[in-house]
Amino acid sequence: MKHEFVLEGLHCANCAAKIEAKLEKRYGDVRFSFATLELEIHTDEKDIRDEVQQIVDAIEDGVTVVPKAENTHTEYQEKNSHDCHDRHDCHDGCCDHDHDHDHHHEQKQTDKKQNDDESDDKSGKVKVILLIIVAVLFIAAFILHILGKHDLICNIISIISAVLAGYDVVIKGVKSIFKRRLDETTLMTVAVIAAMVLGEFVEGAAVMVLFGIGELLEDKAVEKSRRDIRKLADIRPDVAYIYENGKSRQVSAEDVAIGTILEIPPHTRVPLDGIITEGSTTVDASSLTGESEPVDATVGAELLSGMMNNDNTVYLKTTKAYADSAATRIVKLVEDSSKSKGNHEKLITRFAAVYTPAMIGLSLVIAIIPSLITGNWTEWIHKALVCLVASCPCSIVISVPLSYYAGIGAASKEGVLIKGGRFVEAIAAAKAFAFDKTGTITDNQISVKEIKTTDSYRANEIAALAAAAEARSAHPVANALRTYCKENNISVEELKEHREISSHGVTARRGSDTITVCKREGKPGISVQLNDSEIGVITLSEHIRSEAPDALQALKELGVEKNVMLSGDKQESCRNVAQGLALDEVHGELLPEDKVKTVERLIDDCGSCAFVGDGINDAPVLSRATCGIAMGLGSDAAIESADMVLSSENLSSLPRAVRLARRTLSTVKANITFSLIVKAVIIILAIMNIAPLWLAVFSDTGVCLICVLNAVRLIRRKSK
């Protein structure tokens, strides 16, 4: 059984890691994302909310465990609803939206969200005003300290500014001590109190004031990054307009049944997948595919949920339920991606569990051993306090998962859905790429290239017979034959007793004769037979995707060792398609298990291999590859088995995804390296009696702020 919660009010990444570790110890299968604050627990136990709340409370106060179903993105829902209402043009005067539709539960959620937002805004403003007052008091104390006058007043003002800036930090720190755990609030509380006991009142105040300002800026930066990430998932409208009897009424998109007619006003998003039944317009599909070029859509065109209607009102018949629509599937993929952690994330979680106690131990050693030798307890305790404050791991613990999720979010803007941090690592490190032929390198479009006949038949007659036999087939060959006959004005008669022979061809009856259209054993082309005698051969050609040559070449330029094409088609047909493409190997006549074996061989040869495919029969090899990549949102089996989805169904997004994945890993490594170097330098300077206590605060909140901003760049940076 899966339980999903949101941990509202959780700001400490270090505490988040401890909460996740404690929950894992209790329930086993636990996934948590600090970027979205979403918690997922798999257990046979039914009602676990109260126990989860108790575990969270034991580690961090002020955090509320809320079931995910109750924590909807109501801010966006309200905005979307207003947009739809404000922009809905009643061209014929017959529009009559039923705005009294019962959304009592949704309204309660919206009201709660508004109240929470107002409360947060007020709290934030109070904190800013308080920090301004604190800063003024501290500057006054600092000036008196520099002048060396009025020491008593200077000390009193320092104490007041420290209390006002960090009273909440001290309260949390004391609570943490009673809970027998050490975190940044404990470290800061001990450091400030010890500094003042040692007579360093101004320095103690400086630590608390800088920490308060740093915490405020850090919280703002993290929340801003979370909002940027959430916007990537805000492509799914939660309201729809049902059109009945010449009128439209607003309902929840979740309540719309398949086959319902919806009105899609201009400048609104399509709420559910469907087919246009009336009207024409242009649509912006960039939220799904990353392609910004508007697409024309008229009667019969398929619209996917999340697309933006640009120009005119159209009417659409829904073909999928809300839960199965394209936007819902994309949002779910993006949200779930944060719960599949990369190796660096797992490493940092384990690192933080060991690092913090180790640094506390080091600080105690610095405080005690040199003091026993020299007798100068004040100096070495001061040095130990600097090490203690500088050692806080929050900059790493926050920025690493945030970098992964920012990279995944940026990829979704490009029409690439990555299911987790470990798959970011997999695609970045892939040394070989294997591609299915049909639907991946080619675009599923087949055309008739040549028709060879016996002396008794003409080409048009062979085409007509073949098209007649294939009349009830949905195979691409059948579509190619029907298109050829239509383009050449060839009439196609109706045959009887149509029968499809799996993986071979089709047969049909024409009077007493049997017409068969099938593969030619060991030879190219399609055989057309009359009563088992071949009367013609149709040669077909596949359309290579226009972007395929450049995409394959771009992968080679990125250092990929091998590009390989795999197909179940004849080897000669595969070689024809491969001409002019940057492919190192071409393999035809493969069964699904043969594709798996080929990918396994490539993994052995190159160390890793990504596979790109689109069909149901690709599911086994997608699962086996180092990174399985599905083309488009077509096959549920392929998407379920894949680790990445190219929702744009465009190969050019693949090299962009590789670049972005590598940039994400570079950001992760840069943040880790920068944090550790700064902390190491300050600790060394502290031991040399050069680094003051306030500089240690920079290595905590300042470095964390820089790392968070560096991670957020991934979302805002334009891809190349």
C-alpha positions in Angstrom: 0.0 0.0 0.0 1.3 3.4 -1.0 0.9 6.4 1.4 1.8 9.9 0.1 2.3 12.9 2.3 3.6 16.5 2.1 5.8 17.7 4.9 4.6 21.3 5.2 7.0 23.7 7.0 10.1 21.7 6.6 13.1 24.0 5.7 16.1 22.2 7.1 17.7 19.8 4.6 19.8 18.1 7.3 16.6 17.5 9.3 14.9 16.1 6.2 17.7 13.6 5.7 17.3 12.5 9.4 13.5 12.2 9.0 13.9 10.1 5.9 16.5 7.8 7.6 14.2 7.4 10.7 11.2 6.6 8.5 13.3 4.1 6.4 14.3 2.3 9.6 10.6 2.1 10.6 8.9 1.3 7.3 11.6 0.2 4.9 10.5 1.5 1.6 10.5 5.3 1.9 11.1 8.0 -0.7 11.4 11.7 0.1 12.1 14.7 -2.1 13.4 17.9 -0.3 12.7 19.8 -3.5 9.0 19.1 -3.4 8.6 18.1 0.3 6.7 15.0 -0.9 7.0 11.8 1.1 6.1 8.4 -0.2 5.9 5.3 2.1 5.1 1.8 1.0 3.8 -0.4 3.8 1.0 -2.9 4.5 -0.1 -0.7 7.5 -3.2 1.3 6.8 -3.4 4.5 8.9 0.2 5.7 9.5 -0.2 9.5 9.5 -0.2 10.0 13.3 2.9 7.8 13.7 4.7 9.6 10.8 3.8 12.9 12.5 5.3 11.7 15.8 8.5 10.6 14.1 8.8 14.0 12.3 8.0 15.9 15.6 10.8 14.0 17.3 13.3 15.5 14.8 11.9 18.8 13.7 9.2 21.0 15.3 6.7 23.0 13.3 6.4 20.5 10.5 2.9 19.2 9.6 2.3 15.9 7.8 -0.5 16.4 5.3 -1.8 13.7 3.0 -0.9 14.6 -0.6 -4.5 14.4 -1.7 -5.3 17.4 0.6 -2.3 19.4 -0.5 -3.2 20.2 -4.1 -1.6 23.1 -5.9 -4.6 25.3 -5.2 -2.8 28.5 -6.0 -2.4 27.4 -9.6 -5.9 26.0 -9.7 -7.4 29.3 -8.6 -5.3 31.2 -11.1 -6.2 28.8 -13.9 -9.9 29.1 -13.0 -9.7 32.9 -13.1 -7.8 32.8 -16.4 -10.5 30.6 -17.9 -13.3 32.8 -16.7 -11.7 36.1 -17.6 -10.7 35.0 -21.1 -13.7 33.0 -22.1 -15.2 34.9 -25.0 -18.9 34.3 -25.6 -19.0 34.9 -29.3 -22.6 33.8 -29.9 -24.1 35.0 -26.7 -25.2 31.5 -25.8 -22.5 30.7 -23.2 -24.0 30.0 -19.8 -21.3 28.8 -17.4 -22.7 27.1 -14.3 -20.5 28.9 -11.7 -22.6 27.4 -8.9 -21.1 24.0 -9.5 -20.3 22.3 -6.2 -16.6 22.7 -5.5 -17.1 23.0 -1.7 -14.0 20.8 -0.9 -11.9 22.6 -3.5 -13.0 26.0 -2.1 -12.0 24.9 1.4 -8.6 23.9 0.1 -8.2 27.3 -1.7 -9.3 29.2 1.4 -6.8 27.2 3.5 -4.0 27.9 1.0 -4.9 31.6 0.9 -4.9 31.8 4.7 -1.6 30.0 4.9 0.0 32.3 2.2 -1.3 35.4 4.1 0.1 34.0 7.3 3.5 33.2 5.7 3.6 36.7 4.1 2.9 38.4 7.4 5.4 36.2 9.2 8.0 37.0 6.5 7.4 40.7 6.7 7.7 40.7 10.5 11.0 38.8 10.3 12.3 41.3 7.7 11.3 44.3 9.9 12.8 42.6 13.0 16.1 41.9 11.1 16.3 45.6 10.0 16.0 46.7 13.7 18.5 44.1 14.7 21.0 45.2 12.0 20.7 48.9 13.3 21.3 47.8 16.9 24.3 45.7 15.9 25.8 48.5 13.8 25.5 50.7 16.8 27.2 48.1 19.1 29.9 47.6 16.5 30.7 51.3 16.3 31.0 51.5 20.1 33.2 48.5 20.0 35.5 50.1 17.4 35.7 53.3 19.3 36.4 51.4 22.6 33.8 53.5 24.5 30.8 52.6 26.7 31.7 48.8 26.9 28.7 48.1 29.1 26.2 49.7 26.7 28.0 48.0 23.8 27.6 44.6 25.5 23.9 45.2 26.4 23.1 46.3 22.8 25.0 43.2 21.4 23.0 40.9 23.7 19.7 42.5 22.7 20.5 42.3 18.9 21.6 38.6 19.3 18.4 37.7 21.2 16.1 39.5 18.7 17.9 37.9 15.7 18.1 34.4 17.1 15.6 33.8 19.8 13.9 31.1 17.7 17.3 29.6 16.8 18.1 29.3 20.5 14.7 27.8 21.3 15.2 25.2 18.6 18.8 24.6 19.6 17.8 23.9 23.3 15.0 21.6 22.2 17.5 19.7 20.0 19.8 19.3 22.9 17.0 17.8 25.0 16.2 15.5 22.0 19.8 14.4 22.1 20.6 15.4 18.6 22.9 18.0 17.1 22.0 20.3 14.2 22.8 23.8 13.0 20.6 25.5 15.6 22.4 23.6 18.3 25.8 24.5 16.9 24.8 28.1 16.5 23.4 28.3 20.1 26.5 26.8 21.6 28.7 29.0 19.6 27.0 32.3 20.5 26.6 31.5 24.2 30.2 30.4 24.4 31.4 33.5 22.6 29.6 35.8 25.1 30.8 33.8 28.1 34.3 34.3 26.7 33.5 38.1 26.6 33.2 38.3 22.8 29.8 40.0 22.9 30.0 41.8 19.6 31.3 38.7 17.8 28.6 36.6 19.3 26.0 39.1 18.1 27.6 39.2 14.7 27.2 35.4 14.4 23.5 35.5 15.3 22.7 38.5 13.1 24.5 37.2 10.1 23.0 33.7 10.6 19.5 35.2 10.8 20.0 37.2 7.6 21.6 34.2 5.9 18.7 31.9 6.9 16.1 34.4 5.6 17.9 34.7 2.2 18.5 30.9 2.1 14.8 30.2 2.7 13.8 32.7 0.1 16.1 31.2 -2.5 15.0 27.6 -1.7 11.3 28.6 -1.9 11.9 30.5 -5.1 13.6 27.4 -6.6 10.7 25.2 -5.5 8.2 27.6 -7.1 10.2 27.5 -10.4 10.2 23.7 -10.2 6.4 23.5 -9.5 5.7 25.8 -12.4 7.1 23.1 -14.7 4.3 20.8 -13.5 1.6 23.4 -13.7 0.5 22.4 -17.3 -2.6 20.6 -16.2 -5.9 22.5 -16.0 -8.1 21.4 -13.2 -11.4 22.8 -14.7 -13.1 22.0 -18.0 -16.1 23.4 -19.9 -18.7 20.8 -20.8 -20.7 21.9 -23.9 -24.3 20.7 -24.0 -27.4 22.0 -25.7 -25.7 25.1 -27.0 -24.4 26.0 -23.5 -21.2 25.3 -21.6 -20.7 24.8 -17.9 -17.6 24.7 -15.7 -16.8 21.4 -14.0 -13.8 19.7 -12.4 -11.7 18.1 -15.1 -11.5 14.9 -13.0 -15.3 14.5 -13.3 -15.3 14.6 -17.2 -16.2 11.2 -18.8 -14.7 9.8 -22.0 -16.8 10.9 -25.0 -17.9 14.3 -23.5 -17.8 17.4 -25.7 -15.7 20.2 -24.2 -15.5 23.8 -25.2 -11.9 25.0 -25.4 -11.8 28.9 -25.4 -8.8 30.7 -26.8 -5.8 31.3 -24.5 -6.7 28.4 -22.2 -5.1 25.0 -21.8 -6.7 21.8 -23.1 -7.9 19.9 -19.9 -8.1 16.4 -21.4 -7.0 14.5 -24.5 -9.5 14.5 -27.3 -10.4 15.0 -31.0 -11.6 18.3 -32.4 -15.2 18.0 -33.6 -15.8 21.6 -34.6 -13.6 24.7 -35.2 -10.0 25.3 -36.1 -7.1 27.0 -34.3 -3.4 26.9 -33.7 -2.0 25.3 -30.5 1.2 25.7 -28.5 2.5 22.3 -27.5 5.7 23.5 -25.9 4.7 22.5 -22.4 4.5 18.9 -23.6 7.2 18.7 -26.3 9.5 21.7 -25.8 8.8 22.8 -29.4 7.6 26.4 -29.4 6.4 26.5 -33.0 2.5 26.8 -33.1 0.7 23.9 -34.8 -2.4 24.1 -36.9 -5.4 22.1 -35.6 -8.7 21.5 -37.3 -11.6 19.0 -37.2 -10.2 15.5 -36.7 -6.9 16.7 -35.1 -5.9 15.2 -31.8 -5.3 17.6 -28.9 -3.4 16.6 -25.8 -4.1 18.0 -22.3 -1.7 20.7 -21.4 -1.6 22.2 -24.9 -2.5 25.9 -25.1 -5.2 27.0 -27.5 -3.9 30.1 -29.2 -6.6 31.6 -31.5 -10.2 30.4 -31.7 -12.7 28.5 -29.7 -12.8 24.8 -30.6 -14.9 21.9 -29.5 -13.3 18.6 -28.6 -14.6 15.1 -27.9 -12.6 13.5 -25.0 -10.8 10.2 -25.7 -9.1 9.7 -22.3 -10.0 10.2 -18.7 -8.3 12.9 -16.6 -6.0 10.3 -14.9 -4.8 8.9 -18.3 -4.4 12.2 -20.1 -1.0 13.4 -21.4 -0.5 16.2 -19.0 -1.4 14.0 -16.0 1.1 11.4 -17.1 3.8 14.1 -17.6 3.1 15.7 -14.2 3.3 12.3 -12.5 6.6 11.5 -14.2 8.1 14.8 -13.1 6.8 14.5 -9.6 7.9 10.9 -9.2 11.4 11.7 -10.6 12.4 13.5 -7.4 11.9 10.3 -5.4 14.4 8.2 -7.4 17.7 9.5 -6.0 21.0 9.7 -7.8 24.2 8.1 -6.5 25.5 11.5 -5.4 22.3 12.2 -3.4 22.6 8.8 -1.6 26.2 9.4 -1.0 25.6 12.9 0.5 22.9 11.5 2.8 25.3 8.9 4.2 28.1 11.4 4.3 26.1 13.9 6.4 25.3 11.2 8.9 29.0 10.6 9.5 30.3 14.1 8.8 28.5 16.1 11.5 29.5 13.8 14.4 33.1 13.7 13.0 33.3 17.5 12.9 31.9 17.9 16.4 34.5 15.4 17.6 37.2 17.5 15.8 36.0 20.7 17.4 36.2 19.0 20.9 39.7 17.9 20.1 40.7 21.4 19.0 39.1 22.9 22.2 40.6 20.4 24.8 43.9 19.0 23.7 45.8 22.2 22.8 44.2 23.9 25.9 45.6 21.2 28.2 49.0 21.7 26.7 49.1 25.5 26.5 46.6 26.4 29.3 45.0 29.0 26.9 41.4 27.7 27.0 39.8 30.9 25.7 41.8 31.0 22.5 41.3 27.3 21.6 37.7 27.2 22.6 37.2 30.2 20.2 38.9 28.3 17.4 36.8 25.2 18.1 33.6 27.3 17.9 34.7 28.6 14.5 35.2 25.0 13.3 31.9 24.0 14.9 29.9 26.7 13.0 31.8 26.1 9.8 31.1 22.4 9.8 27.3 22.6 9.1 26.6 20.4 6.0 23.4 22.1 5.0 24.9 23.7 1.8 25.6 20.3 0.4 22.5 18.5 1.7 20.2 21.2 0.2 22.0 21.9 -3.1 22.6 18.4 -4.3 19.0 17.1 -4.5 17.9 20.6 -5.6 20.5 20.4 -8.5 19.1 17.0 -9.7 15.5 18.2 -9.6 16.3 21.5 -11.3 18.1 19.5 -14.0 15.1 17.2 -14.4 12.7 20.2 -14.5 14.8 21.9 -17.1 14.8 18.7 -19.2 11.0 18.6 -19.0 10.9 22.1 -20.6 12.8 20.5 -23.5 10.3 17.7 -24.0 12.5 15.2 -22.1 11.0 13.5 -19.0 13.7 11.9 -16.8 12.4 9.6 -14.1 15.0 10.3 -11.4 18.5 11.4 -10.4 20.1 8.1 -11.1 18.9 8.2 -14.7 20.4 11.7 -15.1 23.6 10.0 -14.2 22.9 7.1 -16.5 22.2 9.2 -19.6 25.2 11.5 -18.9 27.6 8.5 -18.7 26.1 6.5 -21.6 28.9 5.3 -24.0 26.7 3.6 -26.5 23.2 4.3 -27.9 21.1 1.6 -29.5 18.1 2.7 -31.6 15.1 0.8 -32.7 14.5 1.4 -36.5 10.8 1.7 -37.1 9.2 4.7 -35.3 12.6 5.9 -33.9 15.1 6.4 -36.7 12.2 6.3 -39.2 8.9 8.1 -38.6 6.6 5.1 -39.1 5.7 6.4 -42.6 6.2 3.9 -45.4 5.7 4.6 -49.1 5.6 2.4 -52.2 8.9 2.7 -54.0 8.5 0.3 -56.9 6.1 -2.4 -58.2 7.5 -5.3 -60.2 5.0 -7.5 -62.0 4.7 -10.7 -64.1 3.8 -10.4 -67.8 0.1 -11.0 -67.0 -0.4 -8.1 -64.6 0.2 -4.3 -64.6 1.5 -2.3 -61.7 -1.8 -0.7 -60.9 -3.6 -4.1 -60.8 -1.0 -5.4 -58.3 -1.3 -2.3 -56.1 -5.2 -2.6 -56.2 -5.1 -6.3 -55.2 -2.6 -5.7 -52.4 -4.6 -2.7 -51.1 -7.8 -4.7 -51.2 -6.3 -7.6 -49.2 -4.8 -5.2 -46.7 -8.1 -3.2 -46.4 -8.8 -4.2 -42.7 -5.2 -4.0 -41.5 -3.7 -1.1 -39.5 -0.2 -2.1 -40.3 2.1 0.7 -41.8 2.4 -1.4 -45.0 -1.4 -1.4 -45.4 -1.5 2.4 -44.9 1.2 2.8 -47.6 -0.7 0.7 -50.1 -4.0 2.7 -49.5 -2.1 6.0 -49.8 -0.5 4.9 -53.1 -3.8 3.9 -54.6 -5.5 7.1 -53.5 -2.7 9.3 -54.9 -2.7 7.4 -58.3 -6.6 7.2 -58.5 -6.6 3.4 -58.4 -9.9 1.9 -57.5 -9.8 -0.8 -54.9 -12.5 -3.6 -54.9 -13.9 -5.2 -51.8 -12.7 -8.7 -51.0 -14.0 -11.2 -48.5 -12.7 -13.5 -45.7 -9.9 -11.2 -44.6 -7.4 -13.0 -42.4 -4.2 -11.7 -40.8 -1.3 -14.1 -40.3 0.9 -12.9 -37.4 4.4 -11.7 -38.4 3.8 -12.9 -42.0 1.0 -11.1 -43.9 -2.7 -11.1 -44.8 -5.0 -13.1 -47.0 -8.4 -12.4 -48.5 -10.8 -14.1 -51.0 -11.7 -12.8 -54.4 -14.4 -15.2 -55.7 -12.7 -18.6 -55.7 -9.2 -17.1 -55.6 -7.0 -16.4 -52.6 -5.0 -13.2 -52.6 -2.0 -13.2 -50.2 0.3 -10.2 -49.3 3.3 -11.4 -47.3 7.0 -11.1 -46.6 9.4 -12.6 -49.0 11.6 -15.2 -47.3 15.2 -14.0 -47.4 14.5 -11.3 -50.0 13.5 -7.7 -49.9 10.0 -6.4 -50.8 6.4 -7.6 -50.3 5.1 -10.5 -52.3 1.6 -10.4 -53.8 0.3 -13.9 -54.6 -2.6 -15.3 -56.4 -3.4 -18.9 -55.1 0.2 -19.2 -53.9 1.7 -18.0 -57.1 3.7 -14.8 -57.0 2.3 -12.2 -59.4 4.1 -9.1 -58.2 6.6 -7.7 -55.8 6.1 -4.3 -54.1 9.3 -2.6 -52.8 8.7 -0.1 -49.9 10.8 2.7 -48.6 10.8 4.1 -45.1 11.0 7.8 -44.3 14.0 8.6 -42.1 13.2 11.3 -39.5 14.4 14.6 -40.7 16.3 15.3 -37.5 17.9 11.8 -37.2 21.1 12.5 -39.2 22.0 15.6 -37.1 20.9 14.0 -33.8 23.1 10.9 -34.4 26.1 13.0 -35.5 25.6 15.3 -32.4 25.8 12.2 -30.1 29.1 11.2 -31.8 30.4 14.7 -31.2 29.5 14.4 -27.5 31.9 11.4 -27.3 29.5 8.5 -27.7 31.5 5.5 -28.7 28.8 3.6 -30.7 25.5 4.4 -32.3 23.8 1.1 -33.2 20.5 0.4 -35.0 18.4 -2.7 -34.1 15.4 -3.9 -36.0 13.2 -7.0 -36.6 13.2 -6.1 -40.4 15.4 -7.6 -43.1 19.1 -6.8 -42.9 19.0 -5.3 -46.4 16.2 -3.0 -45.5 18.0 -1.9 -42.4 21.2 -1.2 -44.4 19.2 1.0 -46.8 17.9 3.1 -43.9 21.3 3.3 -42.3 23.0 4.9 -45.4 24.3 8.4 -44.6 23.6 8.1 -40.8 26.3 8.2 -38.1 25.7 4.5 -37.2 28.6 2.1 -36.2 26.6 -1.1 -36.3 23.3 -2.2 -38.0 21.5 -5.4 -36.9 18.4 -6.7 -38.6 16.0 -9.7 -38.3 16.1 -9.5 -34.4 13.4 -10.8 -32.1 12.8 -8.9 -28.8 15.2 -11.3 -27.0 17.8 -10.8 -29.6 17.7 -7.0 -29.0 18.2 -7.6 -25.3 21.3 -9.8 -26.0 22.7 -7.1 -28.3 22.3 -4.4 -25.7 23.9 -6.7 -23.1 26.9 -7.2 -25.4 27.2 -3.4 -25.9 27.1 -2.9 -22.1 30.0 -5.4 -21.8 31.9 -3.7 -24.6 31.4 0.0 -23.7 30.4 -0.1 -20.0 26.9 1.3 -20.6 24.3 1.4 -23.3 21.1 3.5 -23.6 18.3 2.1 -25.8 15.8 4.3 -27.6 12.5 2.7 -28.8 8.8 3.3 -29.1 7.0 -0.1 -29.4 5.4 -2.5 -26.9 7.9 -5.2 -28.0 10.6 -2.8 -26.9 9.7 -3.0 -23.3 12.1 -5.9 -22.4 15.2 -4.1 -23.9 14.1 -0.7 -22.4 14.2 -2.4 -19.0 17.6 -4.1 -19.6 19.4 -1.0 -21.0 21.5 1.2 -18.7 19.0 3.9 -19.6 15.8 3.0 -21.5 14.4 5.9 -23.5 10.8 5.8 -24.9 9.9 7.9 -28.0 6.7 9.9 -27.5 3.7 9.2 -25.2 2.2 6.4 -27.3 2.9 3.0 -25.8 2.0 2.7 -22.1 4.2 -0.4 -21.9 7.2 1.4 -23.3 6.7 4.4 -21.1 6.3 2.3 -18.0 9.5 0.3 -18.8 11.6 3.4 -19.8 13.8 5.6 -17.6 13.4 8.6 -19.9 10.6 9.7 -22.2 11.1 11.9 -25.3 7.6 13.4 -25.1 8.5 15.7 -28.1 9.0 12.5 -30.2 12.0 14.2 -31.7 15.5 12.7 -31.7 17.1 16.2 -31.6 16.1 16.4 -27.9 18.3 13.4 -27.1 21.7 15.1 -27.5 20.2 18.1 -25.6 19.2 15.8 -22.8 22.8 14.4 -22.7 24.3 17.9 -22.5 21.8 18.9 -19.7 22.4 15.7 -17.7 26.2 16.3 -17.9 25.7 20.0 -16.9 23.5 18.8 -13.9 26.2 16.5 -12.7 28.8 19.2 -13.1 26.7 21.5 -11.0 26.3 18.8 -8.3 30.1 18.2 -8.2 30.8 21.9 -8.3 28.5 22.5 -5.3 30.0 19.7 -3.3 33.6 20.7 -4.1 33.0 24.4 -3.4 31.3 23.7 -0.1 34.0 21.4 1.2 36.9 23.6 0.1 35.4 26.7 1.7 34.7 24.8 5.0 38.2 23.3 4.9 39.9 26.7 4.3 37.9 28.4 7.2 38.7 25.5 9.6 42.5 25.8 8.7 42.3 29.6 9.1 40.5 29.1 12.4 43.3 26.9 13.7 45.8 29.5 12.6 43.8 32.1 14.6 43.0 34.1 11.4 39.3 33.3 10.8 36.8 35.1 13.1 33.5 33.5 14.2 31.4 35.5 11.8 33.3 34.2 8.8 32.3 30.6 9.8 28.6 31.7 9.4 29.4 32.5 5.8 30.6 29.0 5.2 27.2 27.8 6.4 24.4 30.2 5.2 26.5 32.1 2.6 27.8 29.0 0.9 24.4 27.4 1.0 22.9 30.4 -0.7 25.5 30.4 -3.4 25.0 26.6 -4.0 21.2 27.0 -4.2 21.5 29.8 -6.7 23.9 27.8 -8.8 21.5 24.8 -8.8 18.6 27.1 -9.9 20.6 28.3 -12.9 19.8 24.9 -14.5 16.2 25.8 -14.8 16.7 29.3 -16.1 19.5 28.6 -18.5 18.6 28.3 -22.2 19.6 25.0 -23.8 21.7 24.8 -26.9 
